[in-house]
Amino acid sequence: MNNEIICVFKLSLDSNLFQNFEKLVANIVNATQKEPGTLTYQYSVNHEKNIIHIIERYKENSLLSHIDTTFSPFADEFLSLVKITELTVYGNPSAEEKSRLDKFGAQYLTPFNGFSK
């Protein structure tokens, strides 16, 4: 099995702030698109625009670069707009990756069967 890391964030947002959040996310996505180790970076929102999910998928050893280099300049504004209600991490993150994700209340699930193409 490869050691990709998949993160699924569940966020809550005051729907009145969605326009501001949408503009911020456009900048984050634009920066993240340039990361060679990021395979998936997808935001989805419910009809009321108060629940957001993010699906992130990284090649092995690429998550820290995203957190430290790409996301870091946006982190304060991002976290002022949303509340992270749940984070599920799939894969086998390193101790250093876990130390960063633990701050968001990460729950870790280890793959035991299956494949990814």
Rosetta constraint file for C-alpha pairs under 8 A:
AtomPair CA 1 CA 115 HARMONIC 7.07 0.50
AtomPair CA 2 CA 60 HARMONIC 7.86 0.50
AtomPair CA 3 CA 59 HARMONIC 7.15 0.50
AtomPair CA 3 CA 60 HARMONIC 5.40 0.50
AtomPair CA 3 CA 91 HARMONIC 6.14 0.50
AtomPair CA 3 CA 92 HARMONIC 6.25 0.50
AtomPair CA 3 CA 93 HARMONIC 7.99 0.50
AtomPair CA 4 CA 57 HARMONIC 6.88 0.50
AtomPair CA 4 CA 58 HARMONIC 5.55 0.50
AtomPair CA 4 CA 59 HARMONIC 4.79 0.50
AtomPair CA 4 CA 60 HARMONIC 5.06 0.50
AtomPair CA 4 CA 91 HARMONIC 6.09 0.50
AtomPair CA 4 CA 92 HARMONIC 7.70 0.50
AtomPair CA 5 CA 57 HARMONIC 5.73 0.50
AtomPair CA 5 CA 58 HARMONIC 5.22 0.50
AtomPair CA 5 CA 59 HARMONIC 6.66 0.50
AtomPair CA 5 CA 60 HARMONIC 6.75 0.50
AtomPair CA 5 CA 63 HARMONIC 7.52 0.50
AtomPair CA 5 CA 89 HARMONIC 7.00 0.50
AtomPair CA 5 CA 90 HARMONIC 5.81 0.50
AtomPair CA 5 CA 91 HARMONIC 4.90 0.50
AtomPair CA 5 CA 92 HARMONIC 6.80 0.50
AtomPair CA 5 CA 93 HARMONIC 6.54 0.50
AtomPair CA 6 CA 55 HARMONIC 7.21 0.50
AtomPair CA 6 CA 56 HARMONIC 5.53 0.50
AtomPair CA 6 CA 57 HARMONIC 4.37 0.50
AtomPair CA 6 CA 58 HARMONIC 6.40 0.50
AtomPair CA 6 CA 89 HARMONIC 5.70 0.50
AtomPair CA 6 CA 90 HARMONIC 4.98 0.50
AtomPair CA 6 CA 91 HARMONIC 6.53 0.50
AtomPair CA 7 CA 54 HARMONIC 7.76 0.50
AtomPair CA 7 CA 55 HARMONIC 5.91 0.50
AtomPair CA 7 CA 56 HARMONIC 5.07 0.50
AtomPair CA 7 CA 57 HARMONIC 6.47 0.50
AtomPair CA 7 CA 87 HARMONIC 6.85 0.50
AtomPair CA 7 CA 88 HARMONIC 5.77 0.50
AtomPair CA 7 CA 89 HARMONIC 4.51 0.50
AtomPair CA 7 CA 90 HARMONIC 6.32 0.50
AtomPair CA 8 CA 53 HARMONIC 6.84 0.50
AtomPair CA 8 CA 54 HARMONIC 5.60 0.50
AtomPair CA 8 CA 55 HARMONIC 4.73 0.50
AtomPair CA 8 CA 56 HARMONIC 6.42 0.50
AtomPair CA 8 CA 87 HARMONIC 5.65 0.50
AtomPair CA 8 CA 88 HARMONIC 5.26 0.50
AtomPair CA 8 CA 89 HARMONIC 6.49 0.50
AtomPair CA 9 CA 53 HARMONIC 5.47 0.50
AtomPair CA 9 CA 54 HARMONIC 5.03 0.50
AtomPair CA 9 CA 55 HARMONIC 6.66 0.50
AtomPair CA 9 CA 84 HARMONIC 6.95 0.50
AtomPair CA 9 CA 85 HARMONIC 7.76 0.50
AtomPair CA 9 CA 86 HARMONIC 5.88 0.50
AtomPair CA 9 CA 87 HARMONIC 4.55 0.50
AtomPair CA 9 CA 88 HARMONIC 6.66 0.50
AtomPair CA 10 CA 51 HARMONIC 7.30 0.50
AtomPair CA 10 CA 52 HARMONIC 5.93 0.50
AtomPair CA 10 CA 53 HARMONIC 4.59 0.50
AtomPair CA 10 CA 54 HARMONIC 6.66 0.50
AtomPair CA 10 CA 84 HARMONIC 5.97 0.50
AtomPair CA 10 CA 85 HARMONIC 5.55 0.50
AtomPair CA 10 CA 86 HARMONIC 5.01 0.50
AtomPair CA 10 CA 87 HARMONIC 6.27 0.50
AtomPair CA 11 CA 51 HARMONIC 5.74 0.50
AtomPair CA 11 CA 52 HARMONIC 5.02 0.50
AtomPair CA 11 CA 53 HARMONIC 6.11 0.50
AtomPair CA 11 CA 82 HARMONIC 6.16 0.50
AtomPair CA 11 CA 83 HARMONIC 5.46 0.50
AtomPair CA 11 CA 84 HARMONIC 4.49 0.50
AtomPair CA 11 CA 85 HARMONIC 5.35 0.50
AtomPair CA 11 CA 86 HARMONIC 7.08 0.50
AtomPair CA 12 CA 50 HARMONIC 5.60 0.50
AtomPair CA 12 CA 51 HARMONIC 4.75 0.50
AtomPair CA 12 CA 52 HARMONIC 6.31 0.50
AtomPair CA 12 CA 82 HARMONIC 5.65 0.50
AtomPair CA 12 CA 83 HARMONIC 5.23 0.50
AtomPair CA 12 CA 84 HARMONIC 6.55 0.50
AtomPair CA 12 CA 85 HARMONIC 6.65 0.50
AtomPair CA 13 CA 17 HARMONIC 7.08 0.50
AtomPair CA 13 CA 18 HARMONIC 7.21 0.50
AtomPair CA 13 CA 49 HARMONIC 7.46 0.50
AtomPair CA 13 CA 50 HARMONIC 4.62 0.50
AtomPair CA 13 CA 51 HARMONIC 6.16 0.50
AtomPair CA 13 CA 52 HARMONIC 7.54 0.50
AtomPair CA 13 CA 81 HARMONIC 6.56 0.50
AtomPair CA 13 CA 82 HARMONIC 4.88 0.50
AtomPair CA 13 CA 83 HARMONIC 6.61 0.50
AtomPair CA 14 CA 18 HARMONIC 7.03 0.50
AtomPair CA 14 CA 49 HARMONIC 7.96 0.50
AtomPair CA 14 CA 50 HARMONIC 5.68 0.50
AtomPair CA 14 CA 81 HARMONIC 7.75 0.50
AtomPair CA 14 CA 82 HARMONIC 7.65 0.50
AtomPair CA 15 CA 48 HARMONIC 6.83 0.50
AtomPair CA 15 CA 49 HARMONIC 5.18 0.50
AtomPair CA 15 CA 50 HARMONIC 4.81 0.50
AtomPair CA 17 CA 21 HARMONIC 6.23 0.50
AtomPair CA 17 CA 81 HARMONIC 7.05 0.50
AtomPair CA 18 CA 22 HARMONIC 5.87 0.50
AtomPair CA 18 CA 49 HARMONIC 6.48 0.50
AtomPair CA 18 CA 50 HARMONIC 7.59 0.50
AtomPair CA 19 CA 23 HARMONIC 6.37 0.50
AtomPair CA 20 CA 24 HARMONIC 6.36 0.50
AtomPair CA 21 CA 25 HARMONIC 6.05 0.50
AtomPair CA 21 CA 78 HARMONIC 7.40 0.50
AtomPair CA 21 CA 81 HARMONIC 6.75 0.50
AtomPair CA 22 CA 26 HARMONIC 6.26 0.50
AtomPair CA 23 CA 27 HARMONIC 6.74 0.50
AtomPair CA 24 CA 28 HARMONIC 6.39 0.50
AtomPair CA 24 CA 74 HARMONIC 7.75 0.50
AtomPair CA 24 CA 78 HARMONIC 7.38 0.50
AtomPair CA 25 CA 29 HARMONIC 5.92 0.50
AtomPair CA 26 CA 30 HARMONIC 6.09 0.50
AtomPair CA 27 CA 31 HARMONIC 6.29 0.50
AtomPair CA 28 CA 32 HARMONIC 6.02 0.50
AtomPair CA 28 CA 70 HARMONIC 7.53 0.50
AtomPair CA 28 CA 71 HARMONIC 6.80 0.50
AtomPair CA 28 CA 74 HARMONIC 7.13 0.50
AtomPair CA 29 CA 33 HARMONIC 5.97 0.50
AtomPair CA 29 CA 41 HARMONIC 7.34 0.50
AtomPair CA 30 CA 34 HARMONIC 7.24 0.50
AtomPair CA 31 CA 35 HARMONIC 7.52 0.50
AtomPair CA 31 CA 70 HARMONIC 6.31 0.50
AtomPair CA 32 CA 38 HARMONIC 7.29 0.50
AtomPair CA 32 CA 41 HARMONIC 7.68 0.50
AtomPair CA 32 CA 66 HARMONIC 7.23 0.50
AtomPair CA 32 CA 70 HARMONIC 6.32 0.50
AtomPair CA 32 CA 71 HARMONIC 7.88 0.50
AtomPair CA 33 CA 38 HARMONIC 7.43 0.50
AtomPair CA 35 CA 66 HARMONIC 7.44 0.50
AtomPair CA 37 CA 58 HARMONIC 5.65 0.50
AtomPair CA 37 CA 59 HARMONIC 5.07 0.50
AtomPair CA 37 CA 60 HARMONIC 7.71 0.50
AtomPair CA 37 CA 61 HARMONIC 7.96 0.50
AtomPair CA 37 CA 62 HARMONIC 5.12 0.50
AtomPair CA 37 CA 63 HARMONIC 7.82 0.50
AtomPair CA 38 CA 56 HARMONIC 7.62 0.50
AtomPair CA 38 CA 57 HARMONIC 6.11 0.50
AtomPair CA 38 CA 58 HARMONIC 4.61 0.50
AtomPair CA 38 CA 59 HARMONIC 6.41 0.50
AtomPair CA 38 CA 62 HARMONIC 6.92 0.50
AtomPair CA 38 CA 63 HARMONIC 7.84 0.50
AtomPair CA 38 CA 66 HARMONIC 7.97 0.50
AtomPair CA 39 CA 56 HARMONIC 7.58 0.50
AtomPair CA 39 CA 57 HARMONIC 5.30 0.50
AtomPair CA 39 CA 58 HARMONIC 5.48 0.50
AtomPair CA 39 CA 59 HARMONIC 6.92 0.50
AtomPair CA 40 CA 55 HARMONIC 6.89 0.50
AtomPair CA 40 CA 56 HARMONIC 5.21 0.50
AtomPair CA 40 CA 57 HARMONIC 4.77 0.50
AtomPair CA 40 CA 58 HARMONIC 7.10 0.50
AtomPair CA 41 CA 54 HARMONIC 7.04 0.50
AtomPair CA 41 CA 55 HARMONIC 5.75 0.50
AtomPair CA 41 CA 56 HARMONIC 4.58 0.50
AtomPair CA 41 CA 57 HARMONIC 6.62 0.50
AtomPair CA 42 CA 54 HARMONIC 5.51 0.50
AtomPair CA 42 CA 55 HARMONIC 5.15 0.50
AtomPair CA 42 CA 56 HARMONIC 6.56 0.50
AtomPair CA 43 CA 52 HARMONIC 6.87 0.50
AtomPair CA 43 CA 53 HARMONIC 5.79 0.50
AtomPair CA 43 CA 54 HARMONIC 4.54 0.50
AtomPair CA 43 CA 55 HARMONIC 6.64 0.50
AtomPair CA 44 CA 52 HARMONIC 5.58 0.50
AtomPair CA 44 CA 53 HARMONIC 5.27 0.50
AtomPair CA 44 CA 54 HARMONIC 6.44 0.50
AtomPair CA 45 CA 49 HARMONIC 5.74 0.50
AtomPair CA 45 CA 50 HARMONIC 7.33 0.50
AtomPair CA 45 CA 51 HARMONIC 5.77 0.50
AtomPair CA 45 CA 52 HARMONIC 4.46 0.50
AtomPair CA 45 CA 53 HARMONIC 6.51 0.50
AtomPair CA 46 CA 50 HARMONIC 6.74 0.50
AtomPair CA 46 CA 51 HARMONIC 5.67 0.50
AtomPair CA 46 CA 52 HARMONIC 6.67 0.50
AtomPair CA 58 CA 62 HARMONIC 5.82 0.50
AtomPair CA 58 CA 63 HARMONIC 6.03 0.50
AtomPair CA 59 CA 63 HARMONIC 7.66 0.50
AtomPair CA 62 CA 66 HARMONIC 6.67 0.50
AtomPair CA 63 CA 67 HARMONIC 6.38 0.50
AtomPair CA 63 CA 97 HARMONIC 7.09 0.50
AtomPair CA 64 CA 68 HARMONIC 5.88 0.50
AtomPair CA 64 CA 97 HARMONIC 6.31 0.50
AtomPair CA 65 CA 69 HARMONIC 5.44 0.50
AtomPair CA 65 CA 70 HARMONIC 7.01 0.50
AtomPair CA 66 CA 70 HARMONIC 4.96 0.50
AtomPair CA 66 CA 71 HARMONIC 5.91 0.50
AtomPair CA 67 CA 71 HARMONIC 5.05 0.50
AtomPair CA 67 CA 72 HARMONIC 5.96 0.50
AtomPair CA 68 CA 72 HARMONIC 5.38 0.50
AtomPair CA 69 CA 73 HARMONIC 7.64 0.50
AtomPair CA 71 CA 75 HARMONIC 5.97 0.50
AtomPair CA 72 CA 76 HARMONIC 7.96 0.50
AtomPair CA 74 CA 78 HARMONIC 5.99 0.50
AtomPair CA 75 CA 79 HARMONIC 5.98 0.50
AtomPair CA 76 CA 80 HARMONIC 6.13 0.50
AtomPair CA 77 CA 81 HARMONIC 6.49 0.50
AtomPair CA 78 CA 82 HARMONIC 6.46 0.50
AtomPair CA 79 CA 83 HARMONIC 6.68 0.50
AtomPair CA 84 CA 104 HARMONIC 6.88 0.50
AtomPair CA 86 CA 104 HARMONIC 7.79 0.50
AtomPair CA 86 CA 105 HARMONIC 6.92 0.50
AtomPair CA 86 CA 106 HARMONIC 7.16 0.50
AtomPair CA 87 CA 104 HARMONIC 6.78 0.50
AtomPair CA 87 CA 105 HARMONIC 6.40 0.50
AtomPair CA 87 CA 106 HARMONIC 4.82 0.50
AtomPair CA 87 CA 107 HARMONIC 6.22 0.50
AtomPair CA 88 CA 106 HARMONIC 5.67 0.50
AtomPair CA 88 CA 107 HARMONIC 4.91 0.50
AtomPair CA 88 CA 108 HARMONIC 6.01 0.50
AtomPair CA 88 CA 109 HARMONIC 7.31 0.50
AtomPair CA 89 CA 106 HARMONIC 6.54 0.50
AtomPair CA 89 CA 107 HARMONIC 6.09 0.50
AtomPair CA 89 CA 108 HARMONIC 4.87 0.50
AtomPair CA 89 CA 109 HARMONIC 6.13 0.50
AtomPair CA 90 CA 108 HARMONIC 6.13 0.50
AtomPair CA 90 CA 109 HARMONIC 5.01 0.50
AtomPair CA 90 CA 110 HARMONIC 5.93 0.50
AtomPair CA 90 CA 111 HARMONIC 6.93 0.50
AtomPair CA 91 CA 108 HARMONIC 7.72 0.50
AtomPair CA 91 CA 109 HARMONIC 6.62 0.50
AtomPair CA 91 CA 110 HARMONIC 5.22 0.50
AtomPair CA 91 CA 111 HARMONIC 5.96 0.50
AtomPair CA 92 CA 110 HARMONIC 6.21 0.50
AtomPair CA 92 CA 111 HARMONIC 7.97 0.50
AtomPair CA 93 CA 97 HARMONIC 5.66 0.50
AtomPair CA 93 CA 98 HARMONIC 6.12 0.50
AtomPair CA 94 CA 98 HARMONIC 6.14 0.50
AtomPair CA 95 CA 99 HARMONIC 6.15 0.50
AtomPair CA 96 CA 100 HARMONIC 6.60 0.50
AtomPair CA 97 CA 101 HARMONIC 6.27 0.50
AtomPair CA 98 CA 102 HARMONIC 5.69 0.50
AtomPair CA 99 CA 103 HARMONIC 7.12 0.50
AtomPair CA 100 CA 104 HARMONIC 7.93 0.50
AtomPair CA 101 CA 105 HARMONIC 7.03 0.50
AtomPair CA 101 CA 106 HARMONIC 5.75 0.50
AtomPair CA 102 CA 106 HARMONIC 5.12 0.50
